[in-house]
Amino acid sequence: MKLSVPMPLRLVLLVLGTTAFYMYLGQIVPQKESHPPPPVLINAEMTTEDLVTVGAELASGKGQCLVGCHTVGQSGPLRYPDLDGIGGRAATQVDGLSDLEYLAQSLYEPAVFIVPGFADGMQAINQPPINLSDDEIKAVIAWLQSLGGTPNVTLDTDLGY
Amino acid sequence: MTRNRILFGIGVLAFVSVIVTVRLGGFLVDNEYRQPDRQVAAQEELGEAELVPRQQGIADEQAADEAEARARPYEEAEYRTVPFVGSRVTVWVLAQLHLLFAAFVLAVPLFAFIIEFVGYVKKEERYNKLAYEFTKLLSVSFSMTATFGAFLTFALIILYPKFTNYLMHIFSPTFLPYVLLFFLEALFLYSYYYGWGKFGPRMHLFLGFMLNIVGTAIMFIANAWLTFMMSPGKRDDIDGDGVPDFVSAVSESGALLSLRDAFFNFTWMPINIHRIIANVAFGGSIAAAYAAFRYLQAKSDEERAHFDWMGYVGNFVAIIAFLPLPFAGYYLAAEIYAFSQTLGIQMMGGTFSWLFVLQAALIGNLFLGANYYLWLGMGRMEGGVHFQKFIKWLLIAIALCFAVWATPRYAISSVSEIAAMGGSSHPQLSYLGQMSAKNTAVNILILSTYMSFLLYRRTGRQSIHPHRQLLTRAQAIVFSSAAALVIFYGVYGYFVDSATRIRFAIPQVYSVLAALVVITVIDLPLYRNAAQSGETKWGRIPAVSQYALIFIALSFTWLMGLMGYVRSGLRQEWHVYGVILDTSPDAYTPSLGFATQVVSVTVLIFFGLIGVVFWLSSLSGKKDYAPGAAAEDGGRLEGGQAA
């Protein structure tokens, strides 16, 4: 005996089945909730070592340096320069700029010097939407200096910006 | 009559039930247990207005509440919540439903007007009837759009009062023009619909033209509000160094600096273009679904032929608009990147990267469904067997492209699988997950679908053009060159840096667009007045083709819901990106799994409502109620196609 499904029921099954299929696809891919970065507190007593720790948190959080833009220790086709060893080579990137001045310029005015082989695209991180404060930027610089160099920035350092 | 009696009886029963319930409640309250010494009668004997404990308790509570209300200073709420569902999901679903109906209401007049215009130029009444059939769907859909628009506005005011107030502060000068345009939209829409056959053709076409102009203007204004939230400013080279600078339309505290920059913000025009094209594709697919619904209900061959043709035209509109849609999407994505690298990277390489695998599955299904429908449609024509041998090759090409597009760069793997692969990406297949492969796949998909359409167009026809061989070869060369160029850039992309690789998408897109235009331009004279090897038998198509049309409409709707999530979710914890932070409990981006659940619920609600629209629209073709005829068949309203 041939079973005949009424047309309205077929339509309902088609709508439910298709929707359920697409929803199922949505359940089997990796699930991730993206929360706002937690606030990072900087106080006047922080040492350079403390700033390195805070800077690392900012780089992967509020600063968004490592969220799809820069990498640390990767090779091959990259979107933006890999940061491994930046602390050691920062002083030789631009003639006349110390490592501190170069790193500060890269963060406050990233379009001024573009590393050869890469395109312009980074936004000033003291402006929205990243909007790091001057102290937070010093912490990021301390962390960058720690990648192959010797951190020396403190909260009293004048970055010239 | 029996049915009417039953309905009347149910009504009386419901009324009596309400009266009995109210009376019973009153009786129970009046006869609650009271301690004998606290009886009212006892109070009266005592001559004092002493309250029983329950009354005293209620009075004390009321007094305490009032005292608290008086002591509490007025505070403007920043957010309010909705139990169980949450504020964000409430606004999300309402906004999506409003947008789906609005897209439909904006799209249908566009192609109804074009079809009517074609009928006017060709002097063929059947086009006029078809355009009218499409327009029938507008009246109820317009009401649905307005209802959900009002519902959304109230939800925003109630649930996000502070932020809504901010948007009003920025865009209040645009509200009055918006409302006036909405009035004009209603005026033109109803005069276009109800004036069918009542005005001269030119006047009626003018009404349709104005309806489209006003509708588009309304969308452009609403787009300014939502794109401002994503890109509150523009980019302009203000210092003359050749590098575009960000010019914010608002100050850091959110104060308005330039309404012009807020309105004509960076992503406004890309969204406008993307939405116009997407609306037409979506509207065409929903109209085709309506035709499929009517085809499946049809009782006569004449009805089947009419709705088969309508479904074909609706699907044709949807697919023709869908072909350039990936290019419009690419333009929009490129502009988002240009506005903010952070936003762009979040979209394609960060939080939302897996969403594009889902998008690939949806678009792949759309292409498969559209091609399947075209292939089934070849059976309408006598002499259609000739081209059917090509179908399997097209199917192979489409399936391969679909597989490439849906291949993620990083696989979902167990620990042992990761160990076996030497990482989270497959050593060979991960190459297919890169942008070069995906751009190539989507461009070949578009070319293959266009080829299906060309084959369909030629089925049962023989060109009589004197240079037909030369022109056909020219088409083949253009097609092959475009495909070769797309594949060349796709492969070459693996050997260059990322910045160059991204730019390769542009020649790929242009070569495909150029091929579509050139082949079409050649095809029009080539098959003009072509010899017919047989008649087109509208209505002669398997019923499964109609389910394919409904599947396409479902996939389009789901795709719109999904892309709505990414467009809005891109802002992450910002109401207005970089300016106004979302500090509500919902200030996080939900997982893709959760988002797909919300999208699914929205799609189901939309299809439930659009089913009502279809049903109401189909009533206009029914016979008028006649008491005599109703009595003959037991009072049941009998449907049937109007003469």
Interface residues (C-beta under 8 A of the other chain):
Chain A: M7 R10 L11 L14 V15 L16 T18 T19 A20 Y22 M23 L25 G26 Q27 I28 V29 P30 Q31 K32 E33 S34 H35 P36 Q64 V67 G68 C69 P77 L78 R79 A111 G117 F118 A119 D120 G121 M122 Q123 Q127 P128 P129 I130 N131
Chain B: V243 F246 S248 E252 F293 L296 Q297 Y337 S340 Q341 T342 I345 Q346 G349 G350 T351 W354 V357 L358 A361 L362 P408 I412 D497 S498 A499 R501 Y547 I550 F551 L554 S555 W558 Q572 E573 W574 Y577 G578 V579 A587 Y588 T589 P590 S591 L592 G593 A595 T596 Q597 V599 S600 V603 L604 F607
